[in-house]
Amino acid sequence: ALRGVGAVIGAIIGGLLLNRVGYKRMAYLTIIVLSSAAIFMGISTRVSMIISFAVVWGFAWGLQECVFLSLAMALADVRIAASMFAIMMAISNLGTAIVEGVATTLSVQIGFQKVFIFLAVFNLINLVILYFYFRIWKPAV
């Protein structure tokens, strides 16, 4: 429930900032926020810390959902937007399902803290992907 509250707040703030800041800055900011939230979850050692960071994690998750769904919609060709967006979301959902399964298994093997730290470090790859993404695709906004 706390993650859900954070997600709603993150999505609202993400939508408002996206229009003001732009796609490129917001995408990079989102990766930084998501990595920071993952580090907070990774350093949590007590249940009270996990509960408080759940709102932060939810905020980061809601922010990234808003920003990256908006990027996917902006990327979709207007002639085939519905189909293209649906395909992108299907691929995204498939990736989420696979990663959640792997993360669950890893959390049992190495502990959830290490999984979140790994996620934060793994996001460095996303910074490189975004760099090339924005070199190829120039958003209108």
RADA-V774575 format. One line per field, one symbol per residue. phi: phi as a letter, one per 20 degrees, with the letter a starting at -180 (. if undefined). A space follows every 50 residues. Layout:
BEGIN
phi: ???
END
This chain:
BEGIN
phi: .ffffffffffffgfffgfeeofffffffffffffffffgffefcdgfff ffffffffgffffffffffffffffffffcgfffffffffffffffffff fffffffffdnffffffgfffffgffffffgfgffeddffe
END
